[in-house]
């Protein structure tokens, strides 16, 4: 039996959380499957790397030593893959993921600035459904992603906030609240909502759970994409909270967008993995910082006119 990088990644995930359930969620595998992989690793190494019972998990002294080496091995392997990919891509290719209209507002400016600096790099934008709020970043399918928190904590993911916008209520224009200048969360507590098929923390955020003070959500429909959400709203199966820019990007006959007075806003961030970031990713982040700096510099001048 040979030592596999996958086994080391599983081990590191458990070692960092000291909780098999949370580690399994981050790895997108079942907890029993993760336990099997850890036992296989222990048999291969000939030592126990964890002391565990039904309520507690901790590293053994051997596990602590293995953790340090595993991190070094994984970092070296990821660097090797990044170097090989850059060579294979010739002049270079950058895969960027996004969810819904997280690829809105500042995103085109960031990509344009990156392309200006790297005209021969092939930039490919890839859209992901609500089920993957990290837009391919966790699986390594993309190099960077434009996403919206909340996101599961990940020690290897860095984020650069790009813009913040208010959340609004999207509903059918036939709905009694459609013509109001604004609404509160309390006014819609008993309404049926369109829920996103997504990890719990992301699903709860877009249902406004933290602002419902324990009042349960009545779900009228579950959807995987923006288009499915809009169709559910148009056909009267529910209402939904969304970001204010949706009105500019997804407005269509039959829909109304109403500001919500007491709901926190949504932030768009550029996210990337620090453990596998290639030079092109670092240049994308630098491009984003440049765009933010230019916008900030222009703002005072604009306000004087």
Secondary structure, DSSP 4 states (H G I P E B T S, - for coil): ----HHHHHHHHHHHHHT-HHHHHHHHTS-HHHHHHHHHHHHHHHTS--EEE-SS-EEE-HHHHHHHHHHHHHHHHHHHHHHHHHHHHTTT-EEEEEEEGGGGSTHHHHHHHHHHHH-TTSEEEEEEE-TT-TTTTTTTTSSSEEEEES-----TTEEEEEEEEE-EEEEEETTSTTTTSSEE-GGGGTTSEEEEESS-HHHHHHHHTGGGTTTPPPEEEEEESSHHHHHHHHHTTS-BEEEETTHHHHH--TTEEEEEETT---EEEEEEEETTT--HHHHHHHHHHHHHHHHHHHHHHHHHT-
